[in-house]
């Protein structure tokens, strides 16, 4: 019994040490992932410094990369959803979106070039941390990817609630963390439709 208690304590300690970069899980169950791994932008930067094998995947759209900015630290840039310009979304005032049916195969192709596979650690980054990263994590889980984190504050971060900048995404997120970002696309990483 004593050995069992020690083993359980070691397992908890090991899990805590491995997941010491762990932002709290989103309270909204719709934003949670099967992997249950969450990290914020600042923790992502620290983790990538400590472990250069960690792969940052930007799952936003090419238009966002070009007009909102992106980071060269993202080794893979593949949209998890694509906008279709043939109709508007039924629920939101925007063009309708559809999942990128080739997301997993495109990610696997890019990961292989980096010497990575389904055992590697990935961090998925969308605009604000859920609507596109979470479905991408679910897709990857179905293919055996268990080490997939969601960057909970995304590239742009959260909106301010007060003052003359109310509604602007100026709180947390990669763009507001002090980490480098740019508007200049890299030919080697740019997503091109096939």
C-alpha positions in Angstrom: 0.0 0.0 0.0 2.8 2.4 0.9 4.6 1.6 -2.5 1.3 2.4 -4.3 1.0 5.8 -2.5 4.6 6.7 -3.4 4.1 5.7 -7.0 0.9 7.8 -7.2 2.7 10.8 -5.7 5.6 10.4 -8.2 3.1 10.3 -11.1 1.4 13.4 -9.9 4.7 15.2 -9.4 6.0 14.1 -12.8 2.8 15.2 -14.5 3.0 18.6 -12.7 6.6 19.1 -13.7 6.0 18.1 -17.3 2.9 20.3 -17.5 4.3 23.2 -15.4 3.5 25.4 -18.4 -0.2 25.0 -18.0 -2.7 27.8 -18.3 -6.0 27.0 -16.7 -8.5 25.0 -18.8 -11.2 27.2 -20.4 -14.4 27.2 -18.3 -16.5 26.8 -21.4 -16.6 23.1 -22.3 -16.9 24.0 -26.0 -13.4 25.5 -25.8 -11.8 22.4 -24.1 -9.8 19.8 -26.0 -9.4 16.0 -25.6 -5.8 16.5 -24.8 -6.6 18.9 -22.0 -3.3 20.9 -22.5 -3.5 24.7 -22.3 -0.7 27.3 -22.4 -0.6 31.1 -22.8 1.6 33.1 -25.1 4.2 34.0 -22.5 4.4 30.3 -21.4 4.7 29.3 -25.0 7.7 31.6 -25.5 9.4 30.2 -22.4 8.7 26.6 -23.4 10.0 27.1 -26.9 13.2 28.6 -25.4 13.6 25.5 -23.1 12.7 23.0 -25.7 13.5 23.9 -29.3 11.7 20.8 -30.5 8.3 22.3 -29.6 6.4 23.2 -32.7 4.2 26.3 -32.9 1.4 25.9 -35.4 -0.5 29.0 -36.5 -4.0 27.8 -37.6 -5.4 31.2 -38.6 -6.1 32.2 -42.2 -3.7 33.6 -44.8 -5.5 36.9 -44.7 -4.9 37.2 -41.0 -1.2 36.4 -41.4 -0.9 39.1 -44.1 -3.0 41.8 -42.6 -3.0 41.2 -38.8 0.5 39.8 -38.6 2.2 36.6 -37.6 5.4 35.4 -35.9 8.3 33.7 -37.6 8.5 31.5 -34.5 5.6 29.5 -35.9 7.2 26.7 -37.8 3.9 25.6 -39.4 1.2 27.8 -40.8 -1.9 26.0 -41.9 -5.4 27.3 -41.6 -7.7 24.9 -39.7 -10.7 26.5 -41.4 -11.2 28.1 -44.7 -13.6 30.9 -45.6 -15.9 30.4 -48.5 -17.0 33.5 -50.3 -20.1 32.1 -51.8 -22.4 32.8 -48.8 -22.5 34.5 -45.4 -22.5 32.6 -42.1 -25.9 31.8 -40.7 -25.0 32.9 -37.1 -22.4 35.7 -37.5 -22.0 38.6 -40.0 -19.1 37.1 -41.9 -18.4 34.8 -44.8 -19.1 31.1 -44.0 -16.3 28.9 -42.9 -15.6 25.3 -43.4 -13.0 23.0 -41.8 -9.9 22.6 -43.9 -10.3 18.9 -44.9 -6.6 18.7 -45.6 -5.5 20.1 -42.2 -4.1 16.9 -40.7 -2.3 15.7 -43.9 -0.8 19.2 -44.5 0.4 19.3 -40.9 1.9 15.8 -41.1 3.7 16.8 -44.3 5.1 20.0 -42.7 6.0 18.2 -39.4 7.9 15.5 -41.3 10.1 18.2 -42.8 10.9 19.3 -39.2 11.6 15.7 -38.1 8.4 15.7 -36.0 5.5 13.2 -35.8 2.5 12.5 -33.7 4.7 12.1 -30.6 6.1 15.6 -30.8 4.8 18.6 -28.8 2.6 21.1 -30.7 1.1 24.4 -29.7 -1.9 25.6 -31.7 -2.4 29.3 -32.0 -5.5 31.0 -33.5 -6.7 34.5 -33.0 -7.9 34.4 -29.4 -7.4 30.9 -28.2 -10.3 28.6 -29.0 -12.6 28.7 -32.0 -10.1 27.4 -34.5 -7.4 25.9 -32.3 -9.8 23.7 -30.4 -11.4 22.0 -33.5 -7.8 21.5 -34.9 -6.8 19.8 -31.6 -9.8 17.5 -31.8 -8.9 16.5 -35.4 -5.3 15.8 -34.4 -6.5 13.8 -31.4 -8.3 11.4 -33.8 -5.0 10.7 -35.4 -3.1 10.0 -32.2 -1.6 13.4 -31.5 -1.8 13.6 -27.7 0.8 16.3 -27.0 -1.2 19.2 -28.4 -1.5 22.4 -26.4 -3.9 25.3 -27.1 -2.5 28.8 -26.7 -5.4 30.2 -24.7 -4.8 33.8 -25.5 -3.9 33.3 -29.2 -2.1 35.7 -31.4 -4.2 38.8 -30.8 -5.2 38.3 -27.2 -8.3 39.5 -25.4 -10.4 42.6 -25.9 -10.2 45.6 -23.5 -13.4 46.3 -21.8 -13.0 50.0 -20.8 -11.7 53.3 -22.1 -11.2 54.7 -25.5 -9.6 51.4 -26.6 -12.6 49.3 -25.5 -13.1 46.3 -27.9 -9.5 46.3 -29.1 -7.4 43.2 -28.6 -4.7 44.7 -26.4 -4.6 42.3 -23.5 -2.2 39.3 -23.5 -1.7 37.1 -26.6 1.4 36.7 -28.7 1.1 40.2 -30.3 1.0 41.9 -26.9 3.6 39.7 -25.1 6.6 41.6 -26.4 7.6 38.6 -28.6 8.6 39.3 -32.2 5.9 39.4 -34.9 5.7 40.8 -38.5 3.6 41.3 -41.5 6.2 39.9 -43.9 5.4 36.5 -45.1 8.2 33.9 -45.6 8.1 32.0 -48.9 9.1 28.8 -47.2 6.3 28.8 -44.7 3.5 30.6 -46.6 0.3 28.5 -47.1 -0.5 28.1 -50.7 -3.7 26.5 -52.0 -3.2 23.4 -53.9 
